[in-house]
Amino acid sequence: MGIEQEIEVKEARVRGFLDEAGYDALVLTTQANFAWMTGGGDNHVVLASETGATAIVVTREARYVVTTTIEAERVMTEEIAAPGYELHTVEWFAPGGVAAKIEELTRGLRVASDTGIAGSRMEAARIAALRWSLTPEEVEKYRRLGPEVERCVSGVCRGLTPGVSEDEIAGRLAESLLFGGMAPMVLLVGADERIERYRHPINTDKKAKRAAMAVVCARRWGLIVSCTRLVHFGPVPDELRRKHDAVVRVDAALNLSTKVGRPLGEVLRAGHKAYADAGFGDEWRRHHQGGATGYATRDIIATPDEQRAVQAHQAFAWNPSITGTKSEDTVLVTETGLEWLSASRDWPMVEAAFEGETVEREDILVL
């Protein structure tokens, strides 16, 4: 499938949504939805902003790119790969900006959007669901992206030495990812007791003496790969060994339970049981366990009562944690099983079993 066919599939989904929901037009402004609709285009200027500087408008008969004159040439040259988009621009100082132009283009229409721009009806959740089952082109991109993210993270981790600061580790990770054309959407680094105290250790100037944990969600083509790796300087203490062996069993339970058609709440309950069986029954309460991913770091964070089901060709990133350790990779769900997108190729592994199946999961790297 080429880019034009990929866009045709997505347009069909959009127009199916318009028919089902009774709208005449759909406006997409977030970075995630722009990337999805354009087959990997990028509309950001401010990386930390959910919305971008360029919008896509899809009606029953046409599709528009709406942006400022600042962005127009670059966007149409570098971000819009498929033909058939009609460009509409506004001056950067024009009253109402892009929103006013969208309102002009859709006047008299029933309009849905992902942010409520220009008086449209916000349908963010229903729009996000259009992205979840990946096209063959997106699957191929993920197959390329997963190993690249893993290579960056494991490469940085292998080069760590006692005394390196969390800030320096984060800097090395960001450099490696950005140099490879990937943007770090989440970057967490913890050292020593901060791994034990905080599930989200934002990097500080603390120096690692015993251990370090690197957590990354990296984006390219709009798609996001998440993974976590841990290193220990010297032999792993017995208690940490016990915890990590337990957390990879939970990881195996969550991932191997992720089957097409199964409600996410049911998958999560398999993880709860694995926590309890390992002697850590309450640890799941201390941090979410992850869930569906793709064009968002988490499209769905699984909860015990979540009834939305796993789809074919959907990506997941489960991230079970037990105080002091964690296990996380990104997988693709297919009708025949899991495809591990970010699994390590050159890292110590440990076997973990669930209901008769055995998988290899990342161990703690001893340096």
N, C-alpha and C positions, 0 to 999 in steps of 0.2 A: 504494500500500500504506500503510495506517495502522498505528498503533502496535500494535493488537491483532493484526493480521495478521503484523506483524514478529515479535511474540513467539510466535505460533503456529509460524512457520517455525523459530524457534530451539528451541522446545520439541520439535519434531519431530526436530531434530538431536540434542538431548540424549537423548531417549528412544531414538533409533536407536543412540546410543553405549551406553546402558544395555543394550539388547538384545545388541549385538555383543560387549560386554565382560563381560556377565554380572553387572551390578550392579542393585541395586534403587533406589538414590538417588544423587544428585549434589549435592555442597555446593560453592558458589562463594563465595569470600571476598575474592579480590583485587579491587583497584579496576578492573582491566581487565575481568575476567569479570563483575563486577557490572554495569558499564556496558553490556557486550554483552548480557547476559541481560535487562536491564530496558529496553533501547532508549534508552540514554543517561543512565540514572540515575547518581548519584554517592554512594558510600558512604564517602568519605574524611573523616577529621578531621585526621590528620597527612598532609599532602600527600606527604611523602617516604617514607611507608610503602607497601610493596607491597600489604599487606592493609588492608581497611577495617574500619569499626566495625559493619557490618551484613552478614549473610550471606543468600544465597538457597539454599533447599533444594528440589530438584525430585525427586519420586518418580514412580512410574508413574501415580499417581492424583491427586496434589496438588502444590501449590507453596507454600512458606512463606517469609516474611520473618522472620529471627531477629535481634534486636538488643536493646540496652538501653533502659530507659525514658527515658534521656536523648535518644536518637535517634529513638524510635518515631514521634512525631507528625510531625516534619519529614520523615522518610523516606517515610512513607505519604502525606503531603500533596504533597511536592515531587519525590520521586524514583521513585515507583512509579506509572507512568502507566497501565498496563493493569490491568483488574480481575482478580479471581480469586486474589489472593495472600492467604494466611491469616497474620496477624501473631502472632508469639510473642515475648514480651519477658522480660527478666530485670532485676532491680535491678542497678545498677552495682556494688554490693558483694557480689552473690551469689557463693558459692563456685563456681569453675569458669566463671562468666560465660556468654557466648554458647556456648562450646564444650560446656558441660554441657547446655544446652538442646538443642543439636543432637544430642548423644548420646542424650538422652531421646526426641526425636522419631524417631530412626532406629534405635532399639534393635531388634535382631534382623534388621536389614537388611544387605545387602552394600552398602557405601557407598564411593564414590569422591569425591575432592575435588581442589582445586587447590593445597592447602597441607598436607594430612595432618591437618587438624583433627579432634579428637574420635576419634582412633584410626582414621580412615578411610584408605583406600589412596590415596596421592598419584598423580594421573594428569595432572600439569600439562601435559605436552607434547601428549597426546591431546586434552585439553580445548581448548588453544589452537588446535588445528587446526580445531575447529568454527567458529571465528570468521573464518577467512581469506577465504572467498568471501562478499562483502558482499551484503546484501539491497538491494532498490531504495531503501528508506528510508535506509539507511546511505549509499548512493551519493549521494543528494540532500543529506544532511548534509555529506558530504565536499566536494561541489561548492560549498556555501556557505562551509565552513570554509577551504578552500585560499586563495581570494582574500583573505579577511580576515587570515589569518596573513601573507600576502605583503604586504598593504597596511601592516600594522604594521611589519614589518621594513624594507621599502623606505622608508617614511616616516621612520623613525628615521635610517636611513643617509643619506638626502638632507639631513638637518639637521646632519650632523657637520661640525666645523671642526677645524683643527689645534690641538692642545693639549687636546682632550677626553680624559678618562681612560677606560680600559676599564671601570672601576666605573660611571662615569656613563653610558656607552653601555648597559651591562647594565641599569642602573636605568631608563633610558628605554624599553628594549625590554620589560622586565617591566611597567612602568606601562602601556604601550600595549596589551599583550596582556591584562593583567588588566582594564583598563578596558573592553575589548571582550568580556569574558566567557571568555577563554582562559587556561589555566594553563600557564606555562612549565615543561615537564618537563626540558628540557635548554636551557641558556643559556650559550654560550661566546663570549667576546670576546677577540680578540687584536689587538695593535697592533705595527706595524713588525717588528722582528726576532723577536718572539714568535710571529708567524704562521709564520715559517720554522722556528723551533726546535721548536714543539710542535704536534702534531695536535689536542690537546685543551687549548687555552689558557683555563684558568679565569681569569676577569677579576681584575685587580689594579688598583693605583692608577697604573699606568704610563700616561703620556700619549702619545697618537698624534701623531706628527710627519709621517709619510709615508703610512701606510696603516692600515686597520682591517678586520677580518673579523668578521661577526656570524653565529653559528650558532644556530638555534632549532629545538626540537621543542615544539610547542604543542598543548594538548589542549582539546577541548570535546566534550561528549556521549560522552566516552571515546575518541574518535577523535583520532589524532595526525598533525599535518602537520609535516614537516621541510623546512627550506630554509636555504641559506647565501648570503650576499651579501658582496661585497668592494668597498671604496672606496679610491681613491688620491687624495691631495692633490697635484695637479699631474700632468704627463705620466707615463704608465706606462713604466718602464724597459724596454729591449729584451728583457732576459732574462726579466723577469716576463711580458712580452707573449708570448714564445715558450712559456713554461710554461702560461699560461692558455689559449692557443689549443690546446695539447696536451690539457689536462685536459678541455676541453669536447668534444673528439673522443672521449676515453674515455667521458665522460658519454653522448654519443650512442650509442656502441657498446653500453654496458650497457643503456640504456633501450630502444633499438630492437631489441635481442636478447631483450627480456623479452616472450615470446609464450606464449600459453596452451599448456600441455603440455610446455614445454621445461624440462629440469632446471636448477636454479639454478647447478650447477657448470658447465654448458655456457655459460650466460649470462656467468658470471664469466670464463671463458676467452676470450670475445670481448673483454672489457675488458683482459685481460692482453695480448692481441695488439695492441690499440690503444695501450697503453702502449709496447710494444716498437716499434711502427711509428713512434711519435712521438719515439723516442730516449730514453725514460724507463722502460726495461724492468723495473727493480727497485723502482720507486716503489710499486707495489701492495702490496709486502711491509711497508711502513712504517705502514699503517693499513688496517683493514677497509674494504671497498668498499660496505657497506650491504646492503640486501636487502628482504625483505618487511616491511611495517609494517601498521598498522591500529589495534588497541587497545594495542599496545606500541610503543615507539620503534623496535624491530626485533623482529619475530616470528621471523625467520630471518636470521642474518648469513651470507651466502653464503660458502662455502669451495669450493676446487677440486673436492672429491669429494662435494659436496652433491647428492643424487639427488632430493630433493623437487622437484616440478615447479610451475611457475607455474599458478595457477588463474584461471578467469574471474572478473572482478569482485574481484580482489585488488589491494591497494594496495602500492606499492613506493617506497622512497626509496634510490636509489643515491647514494653520496657520494665519488666518486673525488677523490684529492688528489695534487698534486705539490708538493714542498717550496715553500711560499710562496703556494700558491693551492689552490682547491677549487671544486667545482661540485656543487650538490645541490638537488633539488626532489622533490616527492611526486607520483606518478602513479597512475592507475587503469588496470588492464589489462582490456580488453574483447576480445570475440571478433574485433572489426574493427580493433583497434589500441589506441594509448595515448591517455589523456585526461590532460592536464597540469593537475593540481589547483592547484599553487602557482606556476605560471609567471608571470613579471612582466607587467604590462600597461603599465607606464610606466618602463622601465629600458633602458639600452643593451644591445643583443643582438648576438650573433655567430653566424654560421651554422656548423654542424658536420654533416659527412656520414658516413654509414655504409652500405655496401653499396647504394648508389644512392639512399638516402633522406637528406633534409636536414631538420634541425630547427634552430630558433633557441634558443640557450642564453644565459644571463645573462653579460654581459661585466663587466669591472671598471668601476665608476662613477667617473669622474674629476670631482673637485670643485675 
